[in-house]
Amino acid sequence: ARQILRKIESDFADPDLSSESVARDCGISKRYLQTLLAGSGTSFVQELNATRLDRASDLLGDPRAAGLSIAEIAYRAGFLDPGYFTRLFRKRFGITPREWRGGHAPQS
């Protein structure tokens, strides 16, 4: 499972990244990949979206990315649909990407 998660971490920005391609790169079947992740209490889509959302939240807080639109940040994080990105972001963080960028991000 660690190898799968490393692959997601390194290739998260690829909008075509799929469980099939990661399984193939790891030399295992898609079903076995799903079984390994389920054993860790997660799924491929959950891990991929979490990684993408973490990267997007980093970009939103980065002054060097201040000139990028929310949609561009979504694309750079691997999301093809900015609306879907915004819905997932709000569900995970409780605020919109625009609010996060505006300085309302939770302090860690």
Secondary structure, 3 states (H helix, E strand, C coil): CHHHHHHHHHHCCCCCCCHHHHHHHHCCCHHHHHHHHHHCCCCHHHHHHHHHHHHHHHHHHCHHHCCCCHHHHHHHCCCCCHHHHHHHHHHHHCCCHHHHHHHHCCCC
